Amino acid sequence: MKLSIIIPLYNSGKYLPTCLDSLLRQNLAKSQFEIIIVNDGSTDDSLEVANAYAEEHSNFKIVSKVNGGVGSARNMGISKASGDYIYFIDPDDYLADHVLSKLIEVAIKENLDILTFGSKSVDINEMLLNSDQRESPELSKIYSGIDYIAKYKFQNEIWWYLIKRSFIEDTQIRFIEDRWMEDAILTVELFTKAERMAKLSLDGHRHVTIIGSAMKSREPEHYLRVIDDNRNAAMVFEPLIRDLENSGANTECIDRLRVRQQSFVFFMMVRMLKSTISLNKVKETMNQLSTTHAYPLTNFISKDYSDFKYKVLTVLFNKKQVYYFLFRIFNPILKRL
C-alpha cells in the first residue's frame, strides 16, 4: 500500500464529508491508500459520519479512543498505518482534486523522507477544488532536512508534508500529547533527521478558516493555553538547537531555527498583552525564557520577520521593564476587547 491518510477527529461531523469526499477524488485505487480516522472521544455525530463512509469504502479504518487531544490521536493513527507514506489532514480541511497521486508518485520515485507542497487558506463557505499549478509541477533540488531549513522558510503545520512511514518509525519521533504547537515541534524534529527532502510546486491542500477554532479562540482558558504552549515550544527548541550547534551543523539552519524559536516568544508576548494572565505569571514566564537563547529576541528580526512593526515591538519587548510597563498600561484595556 502506497499511502496512509490519518485524520484526528473530534466534533467535526459537519465538516468531515467535505474532507473525505476530497480524499476520494484523488485518482488513487482503493488498494493504493487507506484512510485512518481516529475518533478522539467526539460527542457530536462525527463517529456516525465516519462509520457511514467506512460502510461504503473498504479502505477506511475507524479507531475510537478516549479524548486525549490531536497529538494523541495522530500518534494512534501512526501505530495503525501500513502505507509507504503517511499524510496527516484535519477533518475540517480538504484537498484539491487529483493531487495525491502526483505527490505519492514523486515521493516514491525520489525515495524522499519528506515531500512538501502547497496549501491555501480558504473561507468556510469557499470551495477551491482545482489546483492552479502547471500539469508538470517542478521538484526542487533534494536536500537534507537541515539544509532544507537553511534554504526555505518552512511551515509549522503537518499538513504541508508527505512523510515516509519507515522514516517516522526509524526515528521514533512522535507528536507531543495534551498540548498545542505539536506540529511545530514534530516537523522540526523530523527535518533535522531527514536525509532526503524536497519541495514540489503543487498547490494541493486547503486550510479552512473557522471562526472560534481553538487556536483562534479568545476565551480566557484557551488563550492562556495557547500562550503556555508557545512558551513550551520555545523551551523544547533549545536543546534541539544546541545539539545542532555542538555537531557543527549548517549555521544558516541554526539561525533560522533561532528565528523560529524566538517567533514563538514574540507572538506569545503579544498574546499576553491581550490576555487575562497575571503580571506575576508574565514575570515568571519571561524569567524562565531568559535562561535560554529564546529571550531576549536577538535573532527574531531577520529575512523571515523584517516588517517595521516587528522591529519596533522587538525593541520594546527586549527590555523587560518596558514590557511590564506596557502590560500594566494596555492589558486591562486589551483583555476586554
Buried (B, 14 or more C-beta within 10 A) or exposed (E): BBBBBBBBBBBBBEBBBBBBEBBBBBEBEEEBBBBBBBBBBBEEBBBEBBBBBBEEBEBBBBBBEEEBBBBBBBBBBBEEBEBBBBBBBBBBBBBBBBBBBBBBEBBBEBEBBBBBBBBBEBEEEEEBBEBEBEEEBEBBEBBBBBBBBBBBEBBBBBBBBBBBBEBBEEBEBBBBBEBBBBBBBBBBBBBBBBBBBBBBEBBBBBBBEBEEEEEEBEEEEBBBBBBBBBBBBBBBBBEBBEEBBEEEBBEEBBBBBBBBBBBBBBEBBBBBBBBBBEEEBBBEBBEBBEEBBBBBBEBBBBEBBEEEEBEEBBEEBBEBEEBBEBBEEEBEEBBEE
